[in-house]
Amino acid sequence: MKPIAAEWVAKAEDDFAMVERESQVDANPSYDGICFHAQQCAEKYLKARLCEAGIDFPKMHDLVALLGMALDTEPEWETHREDLAFLTDLANNIRYPSYTASEAEACAARERCRRFREAARTGLSLGS
């Protein structure tokens, strides 16, 4: 694996660890934090795959746009479009004071992140 792709993977795994840890908190879990880090995990895995394929990308956080850049390399990732759009929209909403993620949204973000992470790790020839 290219060093830059490995760096993106390491950062993605840090975000995934945050999602998993915060999901286990009993008192005052940060649903916003779960949603944010779920989006970040997916974003960093997309960027890792793009780097590994030698595809340049601009600084952006739109998972669907990044997916579009990766589809020539990973066409089966099209099945994750809805999940990635959900994560992008949710992460954008929670950045503002007028919106707080619910427990159900955080659970959905975690599951969608998990599904995409599994696909991304497969695409990068990494273990589960």
Sequence and secondary structure as in RCSB ss.txt:
>XXXX:A:sequence
MKPIAAEWVAKAEDDFAMVERESQVDANPSYDGICFHAQQCAEKYLKARLCEAGIDFPKMHDLVALLGMALDTEP
EWETHREDLAFLTDLANNIRYPSYTASEAEACAARERCRRFREAARTGLSLGS
>XXXX:A:secstr
  HHHHHHHHHHHHHHHHHHHHHT SSS  HHHHHHHHHHHHHHHHHHHHHHTT    S   HHHHHHHHTTT G
GGGGGHHHHHHHHHHHHHTTSTT    HHHHHHHHHHHHHHHHHHHHHTT   
